């Protein structure tokens, strides 16, 4: 990942972790912005019941990967870009005390928040690890399931991320990801905007491109299903959330209307 974009992503999500304790957000928050979560519901109540409020408030996902992960008791799970730990804690419920869930994140502030939430929950089948999703610090074939929520699109080397996910999965393992995909072409200046990378948009792949990278990484039985389509009013809210109103003059919002969606992506090794 280019250092300029990687540092912007680190700073942005680190700042979110710092202010979580003093902020509020609804239970369906999204990577697009804290105040527009009501427009993109992510988790049904049964998934987040009993989780620390800080874990829910730090959630910045675009869909619910656990809904397609088919987690089983005793399985080992890795969450790429775990943030405050919401998907890690949800997964921990499904795999039970005999299973284990690892959360990987590059942001110190998010890892500190995740560990704080772990202490609040008093659970022992969860571990948080610092590292990059392009260089997963785990052994080959060490987990049964890899999950992620609106994080892979933040990487400039998505092919490498998917190859790493394939590497750490056991034979027959599953990838269950929520991510932003591009449903139609968008202006080139938006694709290249470093600021918009942190909002999960500029780095989005088309459905076809995503499927091709999954195949190249070695995955099979690939399914990509857009579930939350972003209309132009939502894109405008994203720009306002990130103080990027100056892009109004550079982007025809009609051209990006319905161009992006939160998708559920499943594949097998």
ZIRAVEN-V95483 format. One record per helix or strand of 2 or more residues. SS is the DSSP state (H for helix, E for strand). FROM is the first residue (numbers start at 1). TO is the last residue. If there is no record, write none. Layout:
ss->SS from->FROM to->TO
ss->SS from->FROM to->TO
This chain:
ss->H from->3 to->22
ss->H from->34 to->39
ss->H from->45 to->48
ss->H from->53 to->57
ss->H from->66 to->69
ss->E from->76 to->80
ss->H from->86 to->95
ss->E from->100 to->105
ss->H from->108 to->121
ss->E from->126 to->130
ss->E from->143 to->149
ss->H from->152 to->154
ss->H from->158 to->168
ss->E from->169 to->182
ss->H from->188 to->191
ss->H from->194 to->197
ss->E from->205 to->206
ss->H from->207 to->217
ss->E from->220 to->230
ss->H from->232 to->241
ss->H from->245 to->249
ss->H from->253 to->256
ss->E from->260 to->268
